[in-house]
Amino acid sequence: MRHDWNSLIDPLDEGELDGKARRRLLMQNYSLEYYPRAEDLSRYLRDFAAQKLAGYVSYNTDVLSIDRQTPDSEFAVNTSKGLYTCKNVVMATGLHTPKRGPKQLWHPKVIGYHELPADPKMFTGKRVAIFGSGNAAFEAASAISKVSAHVDIYSTSEIKLAHQNHYPGALRIPNAGVLDQYLLKSLDTYIHLSQESFDQMRISDAFKALAITFNNEFETEMIVARGKEHKCTPLQGCHVYDYIIRAMGWEFDASIFSPSVAPAVEKPGEITKRGGKYPSMTAAYESKNVSGLFFAGALAHALDFGQSAGGFIHGFRYTSRALVRYLNVKNHGGTWSNVILSGRRNAFEHALARINTVSSLYQMYGVLADVMYLNVGDILNKSDPFAGVRYFHDVPLRMIQEGYFGSLANDTAPEDTLSGVRLLVTITLEYGVGFSGRFVLDHARLHPTGRPWTRAEKEKPPDLFLHPVLRLYQCSHRGCSRSLRKRNLVHEMHLKEELSTDWTDKYLHQQRLERFLERVQSTASAPRVLSLRVVYLRVIEWLRRES
Ligand SMILES: Cc1cc2nc3c(=O)[nH]c(=O)nc-3n(C[C@H](O)[C@H](O)[C@H](O)COP(=O)(O)OP(=O)(O)OC[C@H]3O[C@@H](n4cnc5c(N)ncnc54)[C@H](O)[C@@H]3O)c2cc1C
């Protein structure tokens, strides 16, 4: 599924290494388009629902309200088909409420993106202004500009291009055609407004259309007030449009919750610049203020917004699975997907196969990791510290960092792991640090910051494109949960970048992976990483042998 952005994970199919791929219900059987048509996706989703989810989902059921008497009681979920009570609620209602945006855009004649017709013919020969700088604004501009007199796109944010920052939520090239129309032909335009200009902006009914004025000058106000259309010119800071469109994005809708269980939403700057888009959640996808309320799907993108692919099918299919695994371990005594290794060779083979085949780490780059904990028992008693170690799959790094995963792993790991966990290995796929921005296509000549490469960098070029990164952390005395910090990092190894994403070269990849695992083994038995507790256990062990 590495290059399949639209298929869902079959709920019955846990493994990605067991060759089941051809038996899955995949989107490639419905469309071969890079960006498939909406009808094909909905046909696929309908079939998936019928074949894979029958009996598990109650369709055409509205959740009318959610309530809970006390924080310890069950949720009461009132639906159009009756009342349900439950300990946990998972919200996967997406981001379907259009953001109204700043109050300057609240003029009743401004059209929301969600109100636009599929056919742009109503804009034929018209002057159109669009506010926004994301895919919705540019997608609308592309469609409308085919028939309009002209389109101006206004924005206060910088345009971020998806191919430059590897973020699918940023502006994608198929939607960005209007930029050519602006910079090659100047018929349609993109206008970057300062916040000050935007704050002064007014929209008024005028000249049987809408006028936008950009300064507070009395003269301009009077041009509009007196209906002097011929004087309303851009030179005067006055623009006339037949239509103005607001394309400010979408936000979470919490209206079904009663006040006692209403989930808090992010504050400005917490996740997004203006805040209010996502519910506030812990690393375990649980509401920060309503225990037992979890978030999945596009809502879970709160944890990797602007960073990875969790807002899109190819990303949230894995974060949703992480939530299922978390709840399964926490509530039902299950185990997080893992294999128990027979030794270092086995660790090598499993890690190599994973980094070359799984799409979870590939799509959720820098966010999901394969993880191994090496404990005291392994260090003290075994010649091969990897023997018996659990190799956990697709663990959200933040779950480790915030202590959620440590307790899950300890619950399921062999006895004494709690006191014994001392080393943590993470395996991720990542882009090179700083490999984003306008110079990404110039990497043969220029450093991502735009300066020429130094001689040393030319001789040993850094890995910029997506590549496997292996890290070894020494756990602090509190356990591994707080260890994903630079100061706990003992060793970091990058397997060479490879455009074909085939990381199996004997020297560039296999040998480096082997060297890394050797380093883990030597660190495990090196005195400098051993804590007082380990030294104590070693002394006890020695005394036992001597007596
Ligand atoms: C314009 C636009 C284009 C996008 N294009 C892409 C794309 O090309 N590829 C991609 O991967 N992602 C795309 N996305 C992101 C998209 O939001 C997600 O991929 C996907 O739709 C999110 O899935 P979800 O299940 O989390 O939420 P949704 O698909 O939004 O599903 C939420 C569901 O919850 C239901 N619901 C809401 N409230 C209630 C209630 N009270 N009771 C019962 N049911 C309720 C809704 O009816 C809906 O069916 C796009 C988003 C937008 C806005």
The ligand as a Tripos MOL2 file, in Angstrom:
@<TRIPOS>MOLECULE
LIG
   53    58     1     0     0
SMALL
NO_CHARGES

@<TRIPOS>ATOM
      1 C1        -12.2890   19.5100    0.0870 C.3       1 LIG1
      2 C2        -11.5690   18.3550    0.7070 C.ar      1 LIG1
      3 C3        -10.8490   17.4930   -0.1070 C.ar      1 LIG1
      4 C4        -10.1780   16.4170    0.4400 C.ar      1 LIG1
      5 N1         -9.4940   15.5720   -0.3790 N.ar      1 LIG1
      6 C5         -8.8770   14.4850    0.1370 C.ar      1 LIG1
      7 C6         -8.2070   13.5530   -0.6860 C.ar      1 LIG1
      8 O1         -8.1410   13.7080   -1.8930 O.2       1 LIG1
      9 N2         -7.6200   12.4800   -0.1170 N.ar      1 LIG1
     10 C7         -7.6770   12.2670    1.2200 C.ar      1 LIG1
     11 O2         -7.1360   11.2600    1.6890 O.2       1 LIG1
     12 N3         -8.2910   13.1330    2.0240 N.ar      1 LIG1
     13 C8         -8.8920   14.2300    1.5320 C.ar      1 LIG1
     14 N4         -9.5280   15.1160    2.3610 N.ar      1 LIG1
     15 C9         -9.4500   14.9280    3.7740 C.3       1 LIG1
     16 C10       -10.7390   14.1880    4.1760 C.3       1 LIG1
     17 O3        -11.3790   14.9710    5.1030 O.3       1 LIG1
     18 C11       -10.4450   12.8190    4.6760 C.3       1 LIG1
     19 O4         -9.6280   12.0400    3.8990 O.3       1 LIG1
     20 C12       -11.6750   11.9770    4.9690 C.3       1 LIG1
     21 O5        -12.8810   12.3440    4.4110 O.3       1 LIG1
     22 C13       -11.8030   12.0460    6.4390 C.3       1 LIG1
     23 O6        -12.4140   10.8760    6.8370 O.3       1 LIG1
     24 P1        -13.1190   10.7960    8.2330 P.3       1 LIG1
     25 O7        -13.7590    9.4630    8.2710 O.co2     1 LIG1
     26 O8        -12.2060   11.1700    9.3310 O.co2     1 LIG1
     27 O9        -14.2340   11.9530    8.1850 O.3       1 LIG1
     28 P2        -15.3970   12.1850    7.1200 P.3       1 LIG1
     29 O10       -15.1040   11.5730    5.8090 O.co2     1 LIG1
     30 O11       -15.6910   13.6430    7.1690 O.co2     1 LIG1
     31 O12       -16.5910   11.3550    7.7160 O.3       1 LIG1
     32 C14       -17.2600   11.7790    8.8880 C.3       1 LIG1
     33 C15       -18.5840   11.0790    8.8970 C.3       1 LIG1
     34 O13       -19.2050   11.3230   10.1550 O.3       1 LIG1
     35 C16       -20.5840   11.5390    9.9000 C.3       1 LIG1
     36 N5        -21.1690   12.3010   11.0110 N.ar      1 LIG1
     37 C17       -20.8610   13.5560   11.4190 C.ar      1 LIG1
     38 N6        -21.6490   13.9020   12.4580 N.ar      1 LIG1
     39 C18       -22.4520   12.8410   12.7140 C.ar      1 LIG1
     40 C19       -23.4730   12.5780   13.6560 C.ar      1 LIG1
     41 N7        -23.8520   13.4800   14.5700 N.pl3     1 LIG1
     42 N8        -24.1050   11.3810   13.6280 N.ar      1 LIG1
     43 C20       -23.7600   10.4340   12.7280 C.ar      1 LIG1
     44 N9        -22.7780   10.6270   11.7950 N.ar      1 LIG1
     45 C21       -22.1410   11.8120   11.7950 C.ar      1 LIG1
     46 C22       -20.6100   12.3140    8.6010 C.3       1 LIG1
     47 O14       -21.8720   12.2080    8.0020 O.3       1 LIG1
     48 C23       -19.5350   11.5860    7.8120 C.3       1 LIG1
     49 O15       -20.0570   10.5010    7.1230 O.3       1 LIG1
     50 C24       -10.2200   16.1980    1.8300 C.ar      1 LIG1
     51 C25       -10.9520   17.0730    2.6420 C.ar      1 LIG1
     52 C26       -11.6140   18.1390    2.0790 C.ar      1 LIG1
     53 C27       -12.3920   19.0570    2.9830 C.3       1 LIG1
@<TRIPOS>BOND
     1     1     2 1
     2     2     3 ar
     3     2    52 ar
     4     3     4 ar
     5     4     5 ar
     6     4    50 ar
     7     5     6 ar
     8     6     7 ar
     9     6    13 1
    10     7     8 2
    11     7     9 ar
    12     9    10 ar
    13    10    11 2
    14    10    12 ar
    15    12    13 ar
    16    13    14 ar
    17    14    15 1
    18    14    50 ar
    19    15    16 1
    20    16    17 1
    21    16    18 1
    22    18    19 1
    23    18    20 1
    24    20    21 1
    25    20    22 1
    26    22    23 1
    27    23    24 1
    28    24    25 2
    29    24    26 1
    30    24    27 1
    31    27    28 1
    32    28    29 2
    33    28    30 1
    34    28    31 1
    35    31    32 1
    36    32    33 1
    37    33    34 1
    38    33    48 1
    39    34    35 1
    40    35    36 1
    41    35    46 1
    42    36    37 ar
    43    36    45 ar
    44    37    38 ar
    45    38    39 ar
    46    39    40 ar
    47    39    45 ar
    48    40    41 1
    49    40    42 ar
    50    42    43 ar
    51    43    44 ar
    52    44    45 ar
    53    46    47 1
    54    46    48 1
    55    48    49 1
    56    50    51 ar
    57    51    52 ar
    58    52    53 1
@<TRIPOS>SUBSTRUCTURE
     1 LIG1         1 GROUP 0 **** ****
